[in-house]
Each structure stands twice: as structure tokens, then as C-alpha cells.
């Protein structure tokens, strides 16, 4: 049995007769870059959490990020409590 998942990309509506095949290198580059962004976000959240666990203040963390103490706390306080 084949299960079809809902395609939210719109790619299922492309007609091969009017949209010839193209090199997918740019498509793959976008996917890879997006994966890297997600990895970097997790690494940053983990680093902030480790800094908090080690006793670093939000002021120090904010300085490392180039943002205010308050902005750092608002952005990361939930992930820092993991």
C-alpha cells in the first residue's frame, strides 16, 4: 500500500511538459543551508544553556552575543532551563 503525504511545496503541481528538468544544485544548497541554520540554532542554545549552568550571567551572555542582558534572557531563558 502506498501512502501519499500532503505536499505543501507546490512541486506536485508542476507539469514536466511546461517545466523542463533543471539542475537541482541550488535547491540542494538551500536545503543544506537551512539544515546548517537549524544546527547552529541548537548549538547556540546549548552553549547558552551550558554558560548558564556554569554560572555565567545574562549580562556576560548578552555581551558575547552583542545584545543586551534583557534580550539574551528573553531569547534564551526557556532553552536555558532544559
C-alpha positions as CSV (number, residue, x, y, z in Angstrom):
1,X,0.0,0.0,0.0
2,X,1.4,3.4,-0.9
3,X,0.6,6.4,1.3
4,X,0.7,9.8,-0.2
5,X,1.7,12.6,2.1
6,X,0.3,16.1,1.7
7,X,2.8,18.2,-0.4
8,X,2.9,21.8,0.8
9,X,5.7,22.8,-1.6
10,X,3.6,23.1,-4.7
11,X,6.0,20.8,-6.6
12,X,3.2,18.3,-7.2
13,X,1.5,20.9,-9.4
14,X,4.4,21.4,-11.8
15,X,3.8,20.0,-15.3
16,X,7.0,18.4,-16.7
17,X,5.8,19.3,-20.2
18,X,6.0,23.0,-19.4
19,X,8.7,22.9,-16.7
20,X,11.7,21.0,-18.1
21,X,14.1,19.3,-15.7
22,X,16.8,21.6,-14.3
23,X,19.9,21.2,-12.3
24,X,18.9,20.9,-8.6
25,X,22.2,22.2,-7.2
26,X,20.6,25.4,-5.9
27,X,17.7,23.5,-4.4
28,X,20.1,21.2,-2.6
29,X,22.2,24.2,-1.5
30,X,19.1,25.8,0.1
31,X,18.3,22.6,1.9
32,X,21.8,22.2,3.2
33,X,22.0,25.9,4.3
34,X,18.7,25.5,6.1
35,X,19.9,22.4,7.9
36,X,23.0,24.3,8.9
37,X,20.9,27.1,10.3
38,X,18.9,24.7,12.4
39,X,22.1,23.0,13.7
40,X,23.6,26.4,14.5
41,X,20.5,27.4,16.5
42,X,20.7,24.2,18.5
43,X,24.4,24.7,19.1
44,X,23.9,28.3,20.3
45,X,21.0,27.3,22.6
46,X,23.2,24.5,24.0
47,X,26.1,26.9,24.5
48,X,23.9,29.5,26.3
49,X,22.5,26.7,28.5
50,X,26.0,25.5,29.4
51,X,27.1,29.0,30.2
52,X,24.1,29.5,32.5
53,X,24.8,26.1,34.1
54,X,28.4,27.2,34.7
55,X,27.1,30.4,36.5
56,X,27.6,33.0,33.7
57,X,25.2,35.9,34.0
58,X,22.8,37.1,31.3
59,X,25.0,40.2,31.1
60,X,28.0,38.1,30.0
61,X,25.9,36.0,27.6
62,X,24.4,39.1,26.1
63,X,27.8,40.7,25.7
64,X,29.0,37.5,23.9
65,X,26.0,37.8,21.5
66,X,26.3,41.5,21.0
67,X,22.9,42.1,22.6
68,X,21.6,43.4,25.9
69,X,21.2,41.2,29.0
70,X,17.5,41.5,28.7
71,X,17.4,40.5,25.1
72,X,19.6,37.5,25.8
73,X,17.4,36.4,28.7
74,X,14.2,36.9,26.7
75,X,15.6,34.9,23.8
76,X,17.2,32.0,25.7
77,X,15.7,31.8,29.1
78,X,13.3,28.9,28.1
79,X,16.1,26.9,26.3
80,X,18.5,27.6,29.2
81,X,16.2,25.8,31.6
82,X,16.4,22.5,29.8
